[in-house]
Amino acid sequence: MKKFSQNGFKALSVSLCVALTVSTTSVAFADAATITTGTSLASTSDTVNSNALQDKLANTEKAVYGTPQTGAIIDRINKLERDYYGTHKTSSLAVRVDNIYSQIFDNTYAPSAIAQMNGIEWTLMHQVSMHSIGQRLSDLETTLYGKPKEGTFYSRMLALGSVAFGTSQQSIPLSHTLVPANTLIKIKLVTPVNSETMKAGDTVKYQVAEDVVDDGNLVFAAGGAGEGHVTSVQDARNFGRDGKVDIDFSQTQAFDGTMVDTTLGEKAKEEMKSEAMAAGASIAGIALLGPIGIVGGIFVKGKNINLPAGTELFIQTKSDVSLYGVAANNTSANNNLISAAQTVNQSNSSSEDTSDNSVPPAGSDTTTAQGSNS
């Protein structure tokens, strides 16, 4: 009995040691797993932040230059600030990217650079451009002065603002408006649509064809950019199978630069039917292609879709959207381009040479050139 007890104690001791070892090991593994998971989450967060930073920078570059730039982020933000402001900022990369991104796109406290350029173009020419800020500046300067001007984008925008609004420090007279869902927008294709050559995923670019006025405010200006993508394609086949192209007309730029969600909905289709019938086309000559497809009056049964650039159709806003617009009847004394050019050449010909000394406040999301919405 004594011997059995000793053996029992030994067995119990061994069991306790094994249990303790397993328990300790499990805790160690659990701690290691926690550390690994924590590191993984931190790494994922850093990656997300880095991607968001690069997306903002790429979108800003696309708006300013027309395409995202390449190279190290520090070199790209240095170039962007130098071209736009004329000087480098000293904040962190994230703050610098956020600041210039807000300058280009944000209308919270003042008109964005996009809204400013739209205001200048519409005031002078009663249409806007879908090109980059750099190209738009050069085009307007060539129209006014015969050639592009030198200087930063900011200073050149100041000078053109002086022509459009009478003073470079005057803000665009924007008014806040709530544009309801299903507001119709007439557009025209920039990208030709052909069921023989297109494939799913292709980008389709288009422009606003006519001004859209809501409650007296211009909210979409003729020439504004839009972009959609092809969701499916079916070319024509034997036995009368019709060609078909489905396009998601996903986003259209408003006057204030906001990208508004748009679609080819039932109201837009009905509007196109009405216009086609008024022009003498029969219902059979109108193609309603798919739930989010396109409409063209040249569709023929059993043939492929072939809509050239310039083809006009309607889309509509998906939901209510809050936008800034400008009074549709607002005109400028400088509306005549020749008169405007003469005025600037006579009274302000030398001021542009020193206008680069005017730089937006460091660390500010807005500039005095853009003024205030209030």
C-alpha positions as CSV (number, residue, x, y, z in Angstrom):
1,M,0.0,0.0,0.0
2,K,2.9,2.4,0.9
3,K,4.7,1.5,-2.4
4,F,1.4,2.1,-4.3
5,S,1.0,5.5,-2.6
6,Q,4.6,6.5,-3.6
7,N,4.0,5.4,-7.2
8,G,0.7,7.3,-7.1
9,F,2.4,10.4,-5.9
10,K,5.1,10.1,-8.6
11,A,2.4,9.7,-11.2
12,L,0.6,12.7,-9.9
13,S,3.8,14.7,-9.8
14,V,4.6,13.8,-13.4
15,S,1.0,14.7,-14.5
16,L,1.2,18.1,-12.8
17,C,4.6,18.8,-14.5
18,V,3.2,17.9,-17.9
19,A,0.0,19.9,-17.3
20,L,2.1,22.9,-16.2
21,T,4.4,22.6,-19.2
22,V,1.4,22.4,-21.6
23,S,-0.3,25.4,-19.9
24,T,2.9,27.5,-20.0
25,T,3.5,26.6,-23.6
26,S,-0.1,27.5,-24.6
27,V,0.2,30.9,-22.9
28,A,3.5,31.5,-24.7
29,F,1.9,30.6,-28.1
30,A,-1.1,32.8,-27.3
31,D,1.2,35.7,-26.4
32,A,3.1,35.1,-29.6
33,A,-0.1,34.9,-31.6
34,T,-1.3,38.2,-30.1
35,I,1.9,40.0,-30.9
36,T,1.9,38.6,-34.4
37,T,-1.8,39.6,-34.9
38,G,-1.1,43.0,-33.5
39,T,1.8,43.5,-35.9
40,S,-0.3,42.3,-38.8
41,L,-3.1,44.7,-38.0
42,A,-0.7,47.6,-37.7
43,S,0.9,46.6,-41.0
44,T,-2.5,46.5,-42.6
45,S,-3.4,49.9,-41.3
46,D,-0.1,51.4,-42.6
47,T,-0.8,49.8,-46.0
48,V,-4.3,51.3,-46.1
49,N,-3.0,54.7,-45.1
50,S,-0.3,54.5,-47.7
51,N,-2.7,53.5,-50.4
52,A,-5.1,56.3,-49.5
53,L,-2.2,58.8,-49.6
54,Q,-1.1,57.6,-53.0
55,D,-4.7,57.7,-54.3
56,K,-5.1,61.3,-53.2
57,L,-1.8,62.3,-54.7
58,A,-2.6,60.5,-58.0
59,N,-6.1,62.1,-58.2
60,T,-4.6,65.5,-57.6
61,E,-2.0,65.0,-60.2
62,K,-4.6,63.8,-62.7
63,A,-6.6,67.0,-62.1
64,V,-3.6,69.3,-62.4
65,Y,-1.6,67.5,-65.1
66,G,-4.0,65.2,-66.8
67,T,-2.4,62.0,-65.7
68,P,-0.8,60.7,-62.4
69,Q,2.9,61.2,-62.3
70,T,5.6,58.6,-61.6
71,G,8.6,58.4,-59.2
72,A,9.1,58.8,-55.4
73,I,6.2,60.3,-53.5
74,I,8.5,63.1,-52.0
75,D,9.6,64.1,-55.5
76,R,6.0,64.1,-56.8
77,I,4.6,66.3,-54.0
78,N,7.6,68.6,-54.3
79,K,6.9,69.1,-58.1
80,L,3.2,69.5,-57.4
81,E,3.7,72.2,-54.8
82,R,6.3,74.0,-56.9
83,D,4.1,74.1,-60.0
84,Y,1.0,75.1,-58.1
85,Y,2.2,77.3,-55.3
86,G,5.8,78.1,-56.3
87,T,7.2,76.9,-53.0
88,H,7.6,73.8,-50.9
89,K,5.7,73.2,-47.7
90,T,7.4,71.9,-44.5
91,S,4.7,69.7,-43.0
92,S,4.6,65.9,-43.1
93,L,3.9,64.3,-46.4
94,A,0.4,63.3,-45.4
95,V,-0.5,66.9,-44.4
96,R,1.0,68.3,-47.6
97,V,-1.0,65.9,-49.8
98,D,-4.2,66.5,-47.8
99,N,-3.7,70.3,-48.2
100,I,-3.2,70.4,-51.9
101,Y,-5.9,67.8,-52.4
102,S,-8.4,70.0,-50.5
103,Q,-7.2,73.0,-52.5
104,I,-8.1,71.3,-55.8
105,F,-11.3,69.4,-54.8
106,D,-12.9,70.7,-51.5
107,N,-15.7,73.2,-51.5
108,T,-16.3,73.2,-47.7
109,Y,-15.0,76.6,-46.9
110,A,-14.3,78.1,-50.4
111,P,-14.6,77.2,-54.0
112,S,-12.1,74.5,-55.0
113,A,-9.6,75.0,-57.8
114,I,-11.9,72.9,-60.0
115,A,-14.9,75.1,-59.2
116,Q,-12.8,78.2,-59.7
117,M,-11.7,77.1,-63.2
118,N,-15.3,76.1,-64.1
119,G,-16.4,79.6,-63.0
120,I,-13.7,81.3,-65.0
121,E,-14.4,79.3,-68.2
122,W,-18.2,79.5,-67.9
123,T,-18.1,83.3,-67.2
124,L,-15.8,83.9,-70.2
125,M,-17.1,81.2,-72.7
126,H,-20.3,79.8,-71.2
127,Q,-19.0,76.3,-71.2
128,V,-16.4,74.4,-69.3
129,S,-13.6,72.0,-70.3
130,M,-12.9,68.4,-69.3
131,H,-9.2,68.9,-69.5
132,S,-6.6,69.2,-66.7
133,I,-6.2,72.5,-64.9
134,G,-2.8,73.1,-66.6
135,Q,-4.3,72.6,-70.0
136,R,-7.3,74.7,-69.2
137,L,-5.1,77.6,-68.1
138,S,-3.0,77.3,-71.3
139,D,-6.1,77.2,-73.5
140,L,-7.7,80.2,-71.9
141,E,-4.5,82.2,-72.0
142,T,-4.0,81.4,-75.6
143,T,-7.5,82.6,-76.4
144,L,-7.0,85.8,-74.5
145,Y,-3.3,86.6,-75.1
146,G,-2.3,84.5,-78.0
147,K,0.0,82.2,-76.0
148,P,0.2,80.6,-72.6
149,K,1.6,82.6,-69.7
150,E,4.5,81.7,-67.4
151,G,4.2,81.3,-63.6
152,T,2.6,79.0,-61.1
153,F,-0.9,77.6,-61.6
154,Y,-2.1,79.6,-58.7
155,S,-0.9,83.0,-60.0
156,R,-2.2,82.3,-63.5
157,M,-5.6,81.4,-62.0
158,L,-5.5,84.8,-60.1
159,A,-4.9,86.6,-63.4
160,L,-7.7,84.8,-65.2
161,G,-10.0,85.4,-62.2
162,S,-9.3,89.1,-62.6
163,V,-10.5,88.9,-66.2
164,A,-13.6,86.8,-65.4
165,F,-14.8,88.4,-62.1
166,G,-13.3,91.9,-62.2
167,T,-10.9,91.2,-59.4
168,S,-8.7,88.2,-58.6
169,Q,-9.8,88.3,-54.9
170,Q,-13.6,88.1,-55.7
171,S,-15.0,84.6,-55.1
172,I,-17.3,82.9,-57.5
173,P,-20.9,83.8,-56.4
174,L,-21.9,80.3,-55.5
175,S,-25.2,79.3,-53.9
176,H,-26.0,76.1,-52.1
177,T,-28.7,74.0,-53.7
178,L,-30.2,70.5,-53.2
179,V,-30.5,68.8,-56.6
180,P,-33.2,66.2,-56.5
181,A,-32.9,62.6,-57.7
182,N,-33.8,61.9,-61.3
183,T,-32.7,65.3,-62.5
184,L,-32.1,64.9,-66.2
185,I,-28.7,65.6,-67.8
186,K,-28.2,65.7,-71.5
187,I,-24.8,64.4,-72.5
188,K,-22.7,63.7,-75.6
189,L,-20.3,60.8,-76.1
190,V,-16.6,61.6,-76.3
191,T,-15.7,57.9,-76.7
192,P,-17.3,56.2,-79.7
193,V,-19.3,53.1,-78.8
194,N,-19.1,50.1,-81.1
195,S,-20.2,46.6,-80.2
196,E,-17.7,45.0,-82.5
197,T,-14.6,46.6,-80.9
198,M,-15.6,47.2,-77.3
199,K,-15.3,44.8,-74.4
200,A,-16.5,44.7,-70.8
201,G,-14.4,47.1,-68.6
202,D,-13.7,49.6,-71.3
203,T,-13.9,53.3,-70.2
204,V,-16.5,55.5,-71.9
205,K,-15.9,59.3,-71.6
206,Y,-18.7,61.8,-72.2
207,Q,-19.5,65.5,-71.6
208,V,-22.5,67.4,-70.4
209,A,-24.1,68.7,-73.6
210,E,-26.3,71.4,-72.1
211,D,-26.4,73.5,-69.0
212,V,-28.6,72.1,-66.2
213,V,-30.3,74.7,-64.1
214,D,-32.0,73.9,-60.8
215,D,-33.9,76.5,-58.8
216,G,-32.2,79.3,-60.8
217,N,-28.7,77.9,-60.2
218,L,-26.4,76.4,-62.8
219,V,-25.4,73.0,-61.3
220,F,-24.1,71.1,-64.4
221,A,-22.3,73.2,-67.0
222,A,-22.0,72.3,-70.7
223,G,-18.7,70.7,-71.3
224,G,-18.4,69.1,-67.8
225,A,-16.7,65.7,-67.8
226,G,-18.3,62.3,-67.2
227,E,-17.0,58.8,-67.1
228,G,-18.6,55.4,-67.3
229,H,-17.6,51.9,-68.1
230,V,-18.9,49.1,-70.3
231,T,-20.4,46.3,-68.3
232,S,-21.2,43.8,-71.1
233,V,-21.1,43.6,-74.9
234,Q,-22.9,41.4,-77.4
235,D,-22.2,41.9,-81.1
236,A,-24.8,41.2,-83.8
237,R,-25.2,37.6,-85.0
238,N,-27.2,35.7,-87.6
239,F,-31.0,35.0,-87.2
240,G,-31.6,38.6,-86.2
241,R,-29.8,38.7,-82.8
242,D,-29.2,42.4,-82.1
243,G,-25.9,44.0,-81.1
244,K,-26.0,45.2,-77.5
245,V,-23.7,47.4,-75.3
246,D,-24.5,47.9,-71.6
247,I,-22.8,51.0,-70.1
248,D,-22.8,52.3,-66.6
249,F,-22.8,56.1,-66.8
250,S,-21.5,56.2,-63.3
251,Q,-20.3,59.7,-62.5
252,T,-20.7,63.2,-63.9
253,Q,-18.9,66.3,-62.8
254,A,-21.1,69.1,-61.4
255,F,-20.3,72.8,-61.7
256,D,-18.6,72.8,-58.3
257,G,-16.4,69.8,-59.2
258,T,-18.4,67.2,-57.3
259,M,-18.5,63.8,-59.0
260,V,-22.2,63.0,-58.9
261,D,-23.6,59.4,-59.2
262,T,-25.6,59.2,-62.4
263,T,-27.4,56.5,-64.4
264,L,-29.5,55.8,-67.5
265,G,-32.8,55.3,-65.8
266,E,-36.4,55.2,-66.9
267,K,-36.9,58.9,-66.8
268,A,-33.9,59.4,-69.1
269,K,-35.1,56.7,-71.5
270,E,-38.6,58.3,-71.7
271,E,-37.0,61.7,-72.4
272,M,-35.0,60.1,-75.3
273,K,-38.2,58.5,-76.7
274,S,-39.9,61.9,-76.6
275,E,-37.0,63.7,-78.3
276,A,-36.7,60.9,-81.0
277,M,-40.4,61.0,-81.7
278,A,-40.4,64.8,-81.9
279,A,-37.6,64.5,-84.4
280,G,-39.7,62.1,-86.5
281,A,-38.1,58.8,-85.5
282,S,-40.3,55.8,-84.8
283,I,-40.3,53.8,-81.6
284,A,-38.8,50.9,-83.6
285,G,-35.9,53.1,-84.4
286,I,-34.9,53.6,-80.8
287,A,-32.8,51.0,-79.1
288,L,-33.2,50.5,-75.3
289,L,-30.3,48.4,-74.6
290,G,-30.2,46.6,-71.2
291,P,-31.1,47.9,-67.7
292,I,-28.3,50.4,-67.7
293,G,-27.6,50.4,-71.4
294,I,-27.4,53.2,-74.0
295,V,-30.0,54.6,-76.4
296,G,-29.2,55.4,-80.0
297,G,-31.6,56.4,-82.9
298,I,-29.4,54.7,-85.5
299,F,-29.8,51.1,-84.2
300,V,-30.9,48.6,-86.8
301,K,-32.1,45.1,-85.9
302,G,-29.5,42.5,-86.5
303,K,-26.7,45.0,-86.8
304,N,-23.9,46.1,-84.5
305,I,-24.1,49.2,-82.3
306,N,-22.1,52.0,-83.8
307,L,-22.5,55.4,-82.0
308,P,-19.9,58.0,-83.0
309,A,-18.4,60.6,-80.7
310,G,-20.9,63.5,-80.4
311,T,-24.0,61.2,-80.1
312,E,-26.4,62.8,-77.6
313,L,-28.5,61.0,-75.0
314,F,-29.9,61.5,-71.5
315,I,-28.9,60.3,-68.1
316,Q,-30.2,61.2,-64.6
317,T,-29.0,61.7,-61.1
318,K,-29.3,58.6,-58.9
319,S,-30.2,60.4,-55.6
320,D,-30.6,63.8,-54.0
321,V,-27.3,65.6,-53.9
322,S,-26.1,68.8,-52.3
323,L,-24.2,71.0,-54.7
324,Y,-23.0,74.6,-55.1
325,G,-24.2,76.4,-58.2
326,V,-24.0,79.8,-59.7
327,A,-26.9,82.0,-60.7
328,A,-27.7,81.0,-64.3
329,N,-28.3,84.6,-65.4
330,N,-25.0,85.8,-63.9
331,T,-22.9,87.5,-66.5
332,S,-19.7,89.5,-66.4
333,A,-18.8,92.8,-68.0
334,N,-15.8,91.0,-69.3
335,N,-17.8,88.4,-71.0
336,N,-16.5,89.4,-74.4
337,L,-13.2,87.8,-74.9
338,I,-11.7,90.4,-77.1
339,S,-12.8,93.2,-74.8
340,A,-11.4,91.3,-71.8
341,A,-8.1,90.7,-73.4
342,Q,-7.8,94.4,-74.3
343,T,-8.6,95.4,-70.7
344,V,-6.0,93.1,-69.2
345,N,-3.3,94.1,-71.7
346,Q,-3.9,97.8,-71.0
347,S,-4.2,97.8,-67.3
348,N,-2.6,94.6,-66.0
349,S,0.1,93.7,-68.5
350,S,3.0,94.0,-66.1
351,S,1.3,92.7,-62.9
352,E,1.5,89.1,-63.9
353,D,5.3,89.1,-63.9
354,T,5.2,89.5,-60.1
355,S,2.0,87.7,-59.3
356,D,4.0,84.6,-58.3
357,N,4.8,86.3,-55.1
358,S,1.3,85.7,-54.0
359,V,1.2,82.3,-52.4
360,P,-1.6,80.6,-50.4
361,P,-1.2,80.6,-46.6
362,A,1.1,77.7,-45.5
363,G,-0.9,74.8,-44.1
364,S,-4.2,76.3,-45.3
365,D,-6.7,74.2,-47.2
366,T,-8.1,77.3,-49.0
367,T,-6.7,80.4,-50.7
368,T,-7.7,84.0,-50.9
369,A,-8.0,83.6,-54.7
370,Q,-10.9,81.3,-54.0
371,G,-12.6,83.6,-51.6
372,S,-15.5,82.6,-49.4
373,N,-18.9,81.0,-50.1
374,S,-20.6,83.3,-47.7
